[in-house]
Structure formats: structure tokens, C-alpha cells
């Protein structure tokens, strides 16, 4: 297991680094999933009107799946605690939905993606309205059920994929009134 801890607008003290490694590392070790890389980004926003300036972002990558959690709080240690609790829930969901299904006998091709859609959408909605960044994405053919698992694991509002059965490009999205929607390429 590889844990990387970085700071944005924040100097990472040895005590803060040790605390984050202990909290996030213990979750990762308890779930016993290999190979696993963990990236923790700690950010302290300097806006005095922001009631929760401390942000802890955790990204776990394992066997083609990405689990991402972002938590905000008034104290960095509290943000790390809440993020660790969310990571525990997401890892448990990953083990029961993805790994449990593989043990039952279904063969599911893992989905590999490097795209962070939240950052991409934030960049695209910038005020200057020019394309700032282009990211190449490999879309692996997966089923609709696997796409729903990915949208939950990533915590995003949408997920694009190639449907394994129809070879069409599809986008599954989370509806504001609950449930999911599906946009698919026309014939």
C-alpha cells in the first residue's frame, strides 16, 4: 500500500502527516485490498467567510476502480476523521459489491479511469469560457450495473462508459429527486 499526503495552501506538519497516515492507513489495512494506492490532499482555504475551510480529499485506486471522498470541516483533524469514516463505508461497499460478486462466479472486467470529473467540470465552468484542459480517457466496455457501481464509488453525479452489450456510448447520472437516469447514444 502506497500513501501519498500532500498539502495545498497548507504546510504538512509531521504530526498532521502521522495522523492522516494512521487514520487513512488503518482503514486501508483493515480492508485488506491489494494493490492499493492512496492519495490524500489536505487543503486550507483562506476565505474568512467560509465556515468549513479545512478540506481533506482522499483518492484510492485499486484494480481498475477509483474510490474518492472529499470532506470539509472547521478543523483539519476533524476533516481527516470524517473522511476516514467515509472511506471505510466506500471500501466496505466496494468489497461487498465488486469483490463479493467476483467470488460468486461472475466475471466482471475492471473499469480503469483516471478522470476526475469534479475537477474537469469546475475547469470547464470557469469564467473565461475557454477550454483550459483536455484529458484523454480510455472507455472500457462495461455493463450498466458496473457503471452504477462506479458512480457510487467515485461519488460523482454522472459517469460515461461504453455499454458492453450494445457498443453504444452511455452516460448514467444521479437524479436530483433520487434514483438514476441513463443517456445513451442514438442509433
C-alpha angles and dihedrals in degrees: 000000000000119000120191118187120191135168133220115203086348136092111228108228120206090248092052092046092049092048093050092046091049096048100040094033093053090054091050094047093047092055092049098210118155138227095031131161119188126197119190119189118189117197131183112198114209099209107121092206092059108099092200108040098160115086128186116191118188123188121183122189121195133159096333097319127104123204115193131185130177122187133180129199142151092256126045093222090053090049089052091049094051092044090051090052091050091047089053091054093046092048090049089050090049092051095047098041104034108023094034091055092051091053091052089061106263113130111219122181109228118244116231118197133159097186121118100199094187092060092041093053091046090053093047092051093054117134096247091062095214123125104260102175138019120199125192114222129192109220109205118199108256138159126261090251092055089050090054089052090051094050089053095045093048094042091223129142093234142017129198122211146150111255109237094213101045103024088227126135110249137181120206114198139184113246120224092231092051133275129057137283131207129216114190135183114264120241 
